[in-house]
Amino acid sequence: MMHRSNQQVAELDETINPALSQALEPVRLNVWWLIPGALSVVAGVIGMVLPLLPTVPFLLLASLCLGKAHPGCQRWLLTHPWLGPPLDAYLNRRPVSPRQLTLTLISLWLGMGLAITLAPLLPVQLLLLSIGLGVSVHLWRRVGPVLPQVEPTGKDT
């Protein structure tokens, strides 16, 4: 019978299953990703109340940053009862209702109109205008009938 040292056993385990050794390592919280993620969550929450701030882009940025900070932080965001549904709807490409589209475009262009008016340089104004047009086209392409979620019955119809 061959006896191995603890070091040899650990090296053998690592070569057999590297995913297991990575899973056993403690996950560290990366503060450099946590700070912008938390600020993006705050901006997204403010955007839920204040129509001039977009909610979903800030929540998408927060999801990216929090996922890099710690997987548990991203899981919290995606499963949050208020913050999770807008992210889920966007990530799963669910259509936007005509009412949502109208309200979003009104708030978008109110904010863009103010920003374009206050921008001191013509190139900045043109950039803001092109961003507004691009976002509007993107949103317009996502409009569609919002169908209720139906559970499959298992019967063929």
Rosetta blueprint (number, residue, H / E / L):
1 M L
2 M L
3 H L
4 R L
5 S L
6 N H
7 Q H
8 Q H
9 V H
10 A H
11 E H
12 L H
13 D H
14 E H
15 T H
16 I H
17 N L
18 P H
19 A H
20 L H
21 S H
22 Q H
23 A H
24 L H
25 E L
26 P L
27 V L
28 R L
29 L L
30 N L
31 V H
32 W H
33 W H
34 L H
35 I H
36 P H
37 G H
38 A H
39 L H
40 S H
41 V H
42 V H
43 A H
44 G H
45 V H
46 I H
47 G H
48 M H
49 V H
50 L L
51 P L
52 L L
53 L L
54 P L
55 T H
56 V H
57 P H
58 F H
59 L H
60 L H
61 L H
62 A H
63 S H
64 L H
65 C H
66 L H
67 G H
68 K H
69 A H
70 H L
71 P H
72 G H
73 C H
74 Q H
75 R H
76 W H
77 L H
78 L H
79 T H
80 H L
81 P L
82 W L
83 L L
84 G H
85 P H
86 P H
87 L H
88 D H
89 A H
90 Y H
91 L H
92 N L
93 R L
94 R L
95 P L
96 V E
97 S L
98 P H
99 R H
100 Q H
101 L H
102 T H
103 L H
104 T H
105 L H
106 I H
107 S H
108 L H
109 W H
110 L H
111 G H
112 M H
113 G H
114 L H
115 A H
116 I H
117 T H
118 L H
119 A L
120 P L
121 L L
122 L H
123 P H
124 V H
125 Q H
126 L H
127 L H
128 L H
129 L H
130 S H
131 I H
132 G H
133 L H
134 G H
135 V H
136 S H
137 V H
138 H H
139 L H
140 W H
141 R H
142 R L
143 V E
144 G L
145 P L
146 V L
147 L L
148 P L
149 Q L
150 V L
151 E L
152 P L
153 T L
154 G L
155 K L
156 D L
157 T L
